[in-house]
Amino acid sequence: MGSERSFGHVFAIAFAIIGFWPLIRGGAPHLWALLAAAAFLTLAYLRPAVLRPLNVIWFRLGLLLGAVVTPIVMGLLYVTTFVPTSLILRLAGRDLLGLEREPDRASYWVTRDPPGGGQSTMKRQF
Protein backbone atom coordinates (compact mmCIF):
# COMPACT_ATOMS: atom_id res chain seq x y z
CA MET A 1 0.00 0.00 0.00
CA GLY A 2 1.32 3.42 -0.91
CA SER A 3 1.71 6.34 1.44
CA GLU A 4 -1.18 8.64 2.26
CA ARG A 5 0.68 11.57 0.72
CA SER A 6 1.05 9.82 -2.65
CA PHE A 7 -2.59 8.72 -2.42
CA GLY A 8 -3.59 12.36 -1.96
CA HIS A 9 -1.46 13.42 -4.91
CA VAL A 10 -2.96 10.79 -7.21
CA PHE A 11 -6.52 11.70 -6.31
CA ALA A 12 -5.79 15.42 -6.58
CA ILE A 13 -4.47 14.86 -10.11
CA ALA A 14 -7.45 12.64 -11.00
CA PHE A 15 -10.00 15.19 -9.77
CA ALA A 16 -8.10 18.02 -11.48
CA ILE A 17 -8.31 16.15 -14.78
CA ILE A 18 -12.03 15.58 -14.25
CA GLY A 19 -12.45 19.25 -13.35
CA PHE A 20 -10.62 20.62 -16.37
CA TRP A 21 -11.91 18.04 -18.90
CA PRO A 22 -14.88 20.14 -20.12
CA LEU A 23 -12.47 22.89 -21.18
CA ILE A 24 -11.39 20.68 -24.10
CA ARG A 25 -14.80 21.15 -25.71
CA GLY A 26 -15.18 24.76 -24.64
CA GLY A 27 -17.36 24.06 -21.61
CA ALA A 28 -17.13 25.31 -18.05
CA PRO A 29 -14.90 23.42 -15.63
CA HIS A 30 -16.46 21.20 -12.97
CA LEU A 31 -16.00 23.20 -9.77
CA TRP A 32 -16.89 20.27 -7.49
CA ALA A 33 -14.00 18.25 -8.94
CA LEU A 34 -11.58 21.14 -8.64
CA LEU A 35 -12.62 21.63 -5.00
CA ALA A 36 -12.09 17.92 -4.35
CA ALA A 37 -8.65 18.14 -6.00
CA ALA A 38 -7.74 21.11 -3.82
CA ALA A 39 -8.98 19.28 -0.71
CA PHE A 40 -6.95 16.15 -1.50
CA LEU A 41 -3.84 18.17 -2.25
CA THR A 42 -4.21 20.22 0.94
CA LEU A 43 -4.74 17.12 3.06
CA ALA A 44 -1.82 15.36 1.40
CA TYR A 45 0.54 18.12 2.51
CA LEU A 46 -0.95 19.26 5.82
CA ARG A 47 -2.65 16.20 7.37
CA PRO A 48 -1.89 13.02 5.38
CA ALA A 49 -3.08 10.81 8.28
CA VAL A 50 -6.67 11.91 7.54
CA LEU A 51 -6.40 10.13 4.17
CA ARG A 52 -5.46 6.76 5.74
CA PRO A 53 -9.00 5.26 5.82
CA LEU A 54 -9.59 6.23 2.17
CA ASN A 55 -6.19 4.81 1.23
CA VAL A 56 -7.01 1.49 2.92
CA ILE A 57 -10.41 1.30 1.21
CA TRP A 58 -8.82 2.11 -2.16
CA PHE A 59 -6.13 -0.56 -1.63
CA ARG A 60 -8.69 -3.22 -0.69
CA LEU A 61 -10.81 -2.30 -3.70
CA GLY A 62 -7.73 -2.83 -5.87
CA LEU A 63 -7.16 -6.26 -4.33
CA LEU A 64 -10.79 -7.20 -4.91
CA LEU A 65 -10.71 -6.03 -8.52
CA GLY A 66 -7.48 -7.95 -9.07
CA ALA A 67 -9.02 -11.12 -7.64
CA VAL A 68 -12.03 -10.79 -9.96
CA VAL A 69 -10.45 -9.46 -13.15
CA THR A 70 -7.30 -11.61 -13.27
CA PRO A 71 -9.07 -14.98 -13.68
CA ILE A 72 -11.37 -13.49 -16.32
CA VAL A 73 -8.48 -12.06 -18.33
CA MET A 74 -6.45 -15.25 -18.01
CA GLY A 75 -9.45 -17.34 -19.10
CA LEU A 76 -10.02 -15.11 -22.13
CA LEU A 77 -6.34 -15.32 -23.00
CA TYR A 78 -6.46 -19.12 -22.78
CA VAL A 79 -9.62 -19.41 -24.88
CA THR A 80 -8.56 -16.91 -27.54
CA THR A 81 -4.88 -17.87 -27.84
CA PHE A 82 -3.97 -21.33 -26.62
CA VAL A 83 -7.07 -23.26 -27.64
CA PRO A 84 -7.03 -22.12 -31.31
CA THR A 85 -3.26 -22.71 -31.53
CA SER A 86 -3.68 -26.20 -30.12
CA LEU A 87 -6.52 -27.00 -32.52
CA ILE A 88 -4.54 -25.77 -35.52
CA LEU A 89 -1.50 -27.83 -34.51
CA ARG A 90 -3.62 -30.95 -33.94
CA LEU A 91 -5.31 -30.55 -37.32
CA ALA A 92 -1.87 -30.16 -38.94
CA GLY A 93 -0.67 -33.32 -37.16
CA ARG A 94 2.11 -31.57 -35.24
CA ASP A 95 3.37 -32.78 -31.86
CA LEU A 96 5.73 -29.99 -30.76
CA LEU A 97 6.32 -31.40 -27.29
CA GLY A 98 6.82 -34.99 -28.41
CA LEU A 99 4.04 -36.28 -26.17
CA GLU A 100 2.86 -39.04 -28.49
CA ARG A 101 3.54 -42.47 -27.03
CA GLU A 102 5.78 -44.84 -28.98
CA PRO A 103 5.83 -48.28 -27.23
CA ASP A 104 8.58 -49.74 -29.45
CA ARG A 105 10.98 -46.87 -28.73
CA ALA A 106 13.87 -47.69 -26.37
CA SER A 107 14.15 -44.18 -24.85
CA TYR A 108 12.52 -40.80 -25.13
CA TRP A 109 15.82 -39.06 -24.45
CA VAL A 110 16.69 -36.51 -27.13
CA THR A 111 20.40 -36.39 -27.94
CA ARG A 112 21.66 -32.89 -28.64
CA ASP A 113 24.99 -32.07 -30.24
CA PRO A 114 26.15 -28.64 -29.08
CA PRO A 115 27.53 -26.34 -31.78
CA GLY A 116 31.29 -25.80 -31.85
CA GLY A 117 32.50 -29.39 -31.84
CA GLY A 118 31.24 -30.53 -28.45
CA GLN A 119 32.11 -27.43 -26.49
CA SER A 120 29.52 -26.03 -24.14
CA THR A 121 27.72 -22.92 -25.32
CA MET A 122 26.96 -21.89 -21.74
CA LYS A 123 30.42 -20.57 -20.81
CA ARG A 124 30.63 -17.21 -19.06
CA GLN A 125 26.91 -16.73 -18.69
CA PHE A 126 27.21 -13.65 -16.52
Secondary structure, DSSP 4 states (H G I P E B T S, - for coil): ---HHHHHHHHHHHHHHHHHGGGGGT----HHHHHHHHHHHHHHHH-GGGGHHHHHHHHHHHHHHHHHHHHHHHHHHIIIIIHHHHHHHHHTT--TT--S--TT-S--PPP---TTTS--S-SS--
